[in-house]
Amino acid sequence: MARTFLFLLLGSSAVCSLTAPLLAQPPAAETARSASSDGSSDIIVTARRLEERLQDVPISVTVYNQEQLDQRNIVNPSDLSVYTPSLASNRQYGTEKSSFSIRGFVQELGTQPSVAVYFADVVAPRAQGPTPSGNGTLPGTLFDLQNVQILKGPQGTLFGRNTTGGAVLFVPRKPTDQVEGYVEGTIGNYAARRFQAVVNLPLAETFKIRLGVDRMKRDGYLHNRSGIGPDDFADVDYWGFRASALAELTPTLENYLIATYNISDTHGHLPQVFVCPRNPATRIPSQFLAPFACAQLDRQAARGDGFYDVENDVPDPMVRIEQWQIINTTTWQASDSLTIKNIISYAQITEKNRTNFFGDRFLLPLSPQLVIPFRLSAVEPGPIGPNAAQYTFTEELQFQGQIDRLKWQAGGYFEISNPTRANTQRNQLFINCANAAALQCIPALGATSSVGILDQKFRFRNIAAYAQATYDITDQFSVTGGIRYTSDRIRARARNVTTRFLGAALTPFTSCSKNPLIVLPSINDRARCEEVFVEKSARPTWLIDLDYKPTDEILLYAKYARGYRQGTINLLPLSTALNTSGPEKVDTYELGGKVSFAGAVPGIFNVAVFYNDFTDQQLQANTIPRPGVFPTNVLVNAGKSRISGLEADLSVRPFEGLRFDAGYAYLDTKLQSFVLPDLSNDPFYSGVIPTATLGGSLAFSPKHRLTLTGTYTLPLSQSVGRLSVGATYTHTSKQYANRADDPFVFQVGFNPGLLPSTNLLNVNVDWTNVGGLPFDLSVFATNVTKEKYALYSGGLLGLGYDVRVIGEPRMYGARLRYKFGS
């Protein structure tokens, strides 16, 4: 670790030593502003790595400032998907481990992100555990932010990691030259308690620091009815710390340092068993778990379980994620026409996960006196390390300049991410273990039962060079062109072993997971099972954009962009033919317009229509096993999909004090072709079944998403304070979580993979400067109408049941903030 800090300091010093003061650096603009008094937008964003007015950027962008995040009670990053058209999140493994989807571009299990997440211009650190983690933003980040920007569509030229869906930018507040800050406390139902504190200190005219902490703890809303383990799941328990320093080394040289530490330690988010095929005559052989699942449902019904009740059988479940990061940005304004910026970062993330993977608690009666509980799968940290442990180092050098009518930027990007320890996980399959490490286990289904250890390491290397320029042909017409060339490499090493229980005596038998013929005397002899896979790809991506501004308040644009996402490695399948999938690409065509209007009813209106030609899509599929082999999930390059749609945003102020904001997205997705891998000679699998249906829509792609927000500020005197009342309504049409249950709809009468539409209503009352004092008081409630809805379904009907992840019930609370300084 000492070497890491030294390397960061040396890197920053090297950049500083190459620079010299020439011209005074202007103060940085506020990166997000509220609507101006006349209702027109002057929000400043960094969607093109430059500070620009939102209405001048030819990108479909949704922006939230910190006030809007607080009003909507957005605590976890995944909460953003409730309010943002075209944005969805996959919360299969809980809110701490969720991943984003934009315009139907989904991150499947094991793939690299389709939506890149950035904090202070640095991409989120990687982690490649057996369940998704890393590559996102942890709880404890959503405080003291300048804004959050959601960029829709591929951002393949200017941003570090190539993705096909878009990017989410979290922009923290920079230190200022004022003594200021706040202390805030929140209380709410489910014993919610949240504390925040921020202080800004200018220690010298040219040196300022900003310190902040965010702490929240809340009981879970899922009630555990098994009597085993905690009383609740889906709880919140995190700390977030942030320290930043801004040093003006010379009038033209600035250094900005950020250090963050986040830790989330919860019981996790337990799925709920909710359906099984009841008729034995219509079941297929693979649905051998149906009798056990139906018995669990009957047991729950007899007990009177409700919508938020679950069953757990793991004594000490947990999801503990810890991450720290250092970001150093050095900016030198070399001249009026040249700015040089260097961004260097280092981060580490560690995850420990112990959970009943599917929330099933099956009971096997061996005799009237002996009943064995078991489940499909339970996971816990492995014998030599956590579930995931990874560091990520990034270095980016940017050059920005302007020559007459030409604005340009260019640079290079380098990223390496390696394990700090092996990613190890112990999996229990159809078994009940008092101590899985000592194999003190009772096999529930005989030779089918097993204990496996995943011992894996992933190494990433990403290198890119890019350039982009905008030329103003006239005062109204401009053209932008950009290109990026990226070289990506993943190397994965696996030493996976499995202990099965064979014979009448159920004697433990340990062997390599992918080759049962290699018998091991001990699980510690995993080196004999070592396999290494490498996935390489190198692709150019580009952008061509035409802008026309007939007036200062109207922007019309037409854009064509190529997006690309690197391939991936999946170490779970037995067949080596299914261990890698190649990169995917998308060609995006977009037409858009942005209008700001004043007059009697000021406001803005933005609209974009887009068409995506998506090829080599990385899609999850289920294997068709040969006799004696169990099915598993794999990733394959599916073929071709079409994604088209429309996005519109409207903000108006009919009269002083009243403001309406609306956002709408229409999304039409279709899987046009699926190329099945040739497994005719494979000894383990005869084929695969995609989790998307040919001719059907893609996962997490609701056809309609509408958000409506109204805010009324009462006409009160300044001595009373500013009192506003607001409400946000969000409608999301039905959408598929997956298509794996399609063949079994006739058995249960509906498709568990199709999530019904939702209608969520949130309200808030905000009183700023109460009685003219430096206190702000807020009262909020989310899901006011107590909508009961699911976030995800598991696609397990092929085994005889399905599970779902339950969304939040009504949450309410109050916040009190004391402000000091300017």
PyMOL commands that set and color helices and strands:
alter all, ss='L'
color gray80, all
select helices_A, chain A and resi 2-17+54-56+66-71+77-83+95-97+280-282+290-303+446-448+523-529+576-578+742-748+770-772+797-799
alter helices_A, ss='H'
color red, helices_A
select strands_A, chain A and resi 44-45+52-53+61-64+87-90+99-102+115-119+122-123+145-152+166-172+180-188+192-204+207-218+222-224+232-233+236-250+253-266+272-275+309-310+318-335+338-356+362-367+370-381+388-403+406-419+423-435+440-443+450-472+477-494+497-502+507-512+515-519+531-551+554-565+568-569+580-581+584-597+603-615+618-625+633-637+639-655+658-674+685-690+704-713+722-732+735-736+754-755+758-768+775-782+790-793+802-806+811-821
alter strands_A, ss='S'
color yellow, strands_A
deselect
rebuild
show_as cartoon
